Structures are given as structure tokens and as C-alpha cells.
């Protein structure tokens, strides 16, 4: 097991408020928080006509650096977190097509990317972890041991991915796939939920070992038990939203506020087409995404 993964808790740390939309920062915050307004890829006609607001965070007292990045073809969010003091960083759910963008950002910010971690074995895009390891020497890949995928580090319930003075607790949240994990910041102010919990939705359960009842239990026991103000950052969003909270999803999620029986019925009758890239993405992601790079 890499030294970057610990199984012991660290003391909770407090954090400043999230600054998410352009124009919200005041003069005193200017040097500490910025809002990145990203132009989306021209590959999608809808995205050519739009701009997105991305979440950015910098904690004044302790120096947590946070960036939320977007890949438009698969509507995937990639998250960069770093300790501004030690410069150690972790990247969550990198996408193959945006590896160069992410690597440049890491270099521009003077960070040392130690771990690129996937929340699960994705079916809608190829992970960028394999290419990132080549692009940024010293970077290691990580994923749940239950995913069946190749990686430098195989995580299980309770493991901690550390970067400087911070850590992410790995919580097994199967249901979308067997190997789904939610990563919770050590003060429980942020949770990166992958496809288990989306903003006002959840991941589908009709392929890759999907199980609606397991997903319902995972979300209710591993995510909805977090503090209500905990910020929820999913792996995808298809409606232009970037962040939610545990309290919002407990009250407003149209699927997960139902009973277990109602939820299973909803999930078993979605009748969605299979992901366009699944036949390419899953085999590649089982080998750290290096198959096509």
C-alpha cells in the first residue's frame, strides 16, 4: 500500500465558505478565491453557445486549494484538491481527452500530483489516469479493489487518500457498480460522490453489476448520514449545476426521497439507452485507461 493512503483519521479542520459564481468575491477575498469561467469544448453544438461557472475554493487559514473542471462530451466533472503549503495534490475522475489541460493546471499552480483516483470504473468515458502517470512522473493511480480494475493502489472502506495535511476518506457506495466509492474530505465539508449520488438524481443500475436496492442503501447509509451542509460534488451533471448539499439531496432528490420499493421500481423502469462509449470505455478503464494511449 502506498504511503499516500492511510487508515487513521486526522483532526478535523475548518474551511472558508465556497465561492462559486462570478462576481461573488469581494476585495478581501480576491487573493484567496477566484471563479473560473470555462468555455466548453466546441465538439457539442449546445456547449458552443454556453459558458459554465465552476466551483473554486481557497481556504484562508489552512490553504486548501480546490478546482472543479468539466469535460463536455461525457458531462464529467474532474476535481483537483491540493494542500497549498506542501503542494501535494490529488485528482478525482480524470478524463482521457482533458489530461493535457489537467496536467498544465497542476504545473501552472506548482503542484505535485501524487494520486489520480477514480470513483468507479466508468462506462461513459476513458479515464485519464494511465496517461497522467506518463505525463506527470510520480503520480499513482487508485480505485476501489472491488472494481476489478488495475491500479497502483486498491482502496477499500475506511482507507484515506492523503495529500499534505488533508485526506479523503474512502466510503464504499456500491449500486451503480460494485466498485463505486465516495470520497469525503477529512472535516466532512465536501463529498465526491461519483455516480452514486448526482444533483437531484443518481447513477443508473441496469449494467455493470448495478443493483437499485444496494445503491439506495449506500446513499442513505454512507452519504445522507454526513452533515447537512456537506457539499456534494458528483461525477456528472447534465443540467448545468455544479454542486449540491447533503441536506438538499435528502429533501429534494426526486428518486432517493422515495421508499426503497418505489426507488427500485423507478430504477428498473428508466429504459435508458446504453452509454455510447461503454464497449470501449469499460475494457480500457479496467487497465487504468492505458489501452488507447
N, C-alpha and C positions, 0 to 999 in steps of 0.2 A: 504494500500500500504506500502510495506517495506520501511524503511528509506534508504535502499540502492539504491532506484530508485528515481531520482529527475527529475523535468521537467524544470529546469533552466539551462542555459548554463554556462560553466565555461570558464575562459580566455584560449585562445589558448596557447599551449606550443610547443617549437621547439624540434626536435629529431635528433639524430645522424643517420648516414647512416646505412642501413641494411647490415649486414654481413651474406651472405647466403651460400657460398661454402667453403669447407675445403681448408685451405691454403691461404685464402684471408686476414686473420687477420695479422697485424704486431705487433711488440713488444709492442708498446704503447697502443694497443687495447686489449692485451691479458687478462688483468684483468677485462675487461668490456664486451667483446664479445667473444662467443665461438660458434663453429659449432658442432652440434650433428649429428653424422653419425649413423643412426639407422638400425639395422638388422631387416628385416621384418619377420613376422610370418612364420613358416615352413609349415603352412597349405596350401599354394599355391605354386605349383612347380616353377612357374616363379619367384616368390618373393624369393624363397630359393636361387636363383642364383644371386640375385641383392642386392645392397645397395642403400639407398636413402640419399640425402642431405636435411637436414631440416633447415628451417629458424630460426635463433636465434637472439635476439636483446637485448641490454642493453644500455640505454641512459646515457651517462657520466654525464650530467648536472642535469637531473631531476630524473633519476632512474626508467625508465620504463623497466620492465622485460617481455620478450616475448619468448614463446616456441611454436613451431609447431610440432604436434605429428601425427602419422599415424596409421590407422587400416587397415590391408591389405585385409581382406575378403570383405569389402564393399568399399574399397578405400576411407575411410573417414578421413578428417583432423579434429583434435581436437586442439583448441588453448587455451593456458594459458597466461593470462596477469596479471601483478601484479605491485603494487607500492612498489619498493624496500625499501622505507623509512617506510611506515606504515605497510607493509607486507600483505595488503589486496589484494585478488586475485579474478579473475573471470575466469571461464572455459566455452568455447563455443563448443557446439556439442560433448559432451562426448559419448562414445560408451560402451555398457554394458561389452563387453569382455575385455576392457582395463581400467576398473575402478581401479583395483589394481595398475596398472602402474601409472596412473594419480595421485592417492592418495599418492603413495610413493613419487612421484616427488614433490608434494605440501609439504609433510612433510620434505623431504630432503632439500628443499630450505627454510624451516622455514616460510612458508606462511600460511595465514588464508583464506581459500576459503569461500567466503561469498555467491556467486551465481554461479550456473551452469545453463547456458541458452542454449536453442535450437533455431536455426534459423527457424525451422518449425517442423511439425510432420512428421518425416522421414518414408519412406516406405521401405528402404533397410537395416536398422539395428534397434536394440532396443536401446533407449537412456540409458545412464548410470546415469541420474540424480537421480532416485529413490535410487539406491544402493549407490551413492556418499553421499546422505543425511544420510544414516545409517553409512557409513564408516567414514565420517568427520562431526561430530555434529556441527551445526551452519551454515551448507551450506543450501541454499534455492534454489529451482527450479524456473525457469522463462521461459515463452514462450508467444507468441502473444495471446491475448484474442480471436482473430479470428480463431485460430487453433482448438478451441473446446476441447483442452486438459486440463487435470488437472495440476495445478502447484501452488506453493506458491504465485507467482507474475505473474499477467497477464499484458502484456505490450501492449501499443498502440503507434501510431505515435507520435514522439516527446519526449517520455519518455527517461530518461537517467539512465543507469545502472552504478553506481559509484563504484570505488574501489580506496580507498585512495584519491589522488589528481587528479585522472583521471576519465573519464567517457566514456561510449559508447552511442551514440545517436541511438535510435531505429527508423528505417525508414521502413514503411510498403512497401513490394515489392511483392505483390501477383501475381499469374500467374502460377507458378509451383504448389502451393497450395494457398488456401485463407489466410493462416496464416503465409506466408513467411515474414521474416524480415531481413534487412541488418543492421549490427551494425557498426557505424562509430566512430572511435576514435575522441576525442574532438578537436584535431588540424587538422582533416581530412587528416592525413598522412596514415591511414590504414582503410580498409573497409572489413568486414567479410560478404560475400555476400550469404552464404548458397548455395542453388541450383539455385537461381535466375540468377546469372552470374557465369559461370565456366571459366576456362582458355581456350579461343578460343571456347567457347560453352555456353550452358545454360541448365537449367533443363527441362525435358520433360513436356508436358502439356496435356497428354492423360489420366490422372487419378487424383483422389483426388482434385476435383474442378478445375482442370487445365484449363487455358484459354490462348491461344497464344497471343491474342491481349492485354490482361491485362499484361502479362509478358513483352511484348515489351515496353509498356508504363511505367511499373515500372522501367525497366533498364534504359531507356532513360531519365526519369524524376528524378529518385532518386539516380542513381549510376553514369551515364555518365555526370551528372552535377557537380560531385566532381572534384577537381583539377586533372589535367592530371597525375601528379606524385604520386597521391594517390595509395598506394599498394593495390592490390586486392587479398584477401585470400578466396578461395571458400571452400565449404564443402567437395568437392570431386575433385580428379584428377585421370584420367585413363591413362595418357601418360607420367608420370614421371616428371611433372612440379609442382613447389611448390608455385609460386607467379607470378602475372602479375601486370600491372598498368592500371589505367583508360584510359590513352592515348592509350596504346597498344590495349585494347579491343575496344575502339571507332574506331580505324583504321583497326584492323586486325581480329576481331571476324567474322568468315565466315557466321554466321547467323544474328547477330544483326547489321551488316553494310548494310543489305538489307532494302528495303522498308517494311512497315508494311504488305502489301499484300503478298510480296514474303516470308516474315518471317512466316506468318500464313500458307502459302502453304507448306513450308518446315516442320514446326512443325506438321502439320496434315498428313504428309506422311512419318514419321520416321519408322513406323511399327516395333517398338521395342518389345521384349518380356517383360512381366510384371516382376518387381523385384522379385527375388526368395523368399525373406522374407516378402513380403508385407502383406500376410494374418496373419502373426504372429506379425510383427513389428508395424503395424498401431494400432491394438487394444491395444497392450502393451504401445505404446507411448501416447495414449490418457489418460492413467492413470499413467503418469510420469515414465514409464518403470518398474514399480514395480510388474507387473503381473507375471513375470517369475523369480523373485529374492527372 
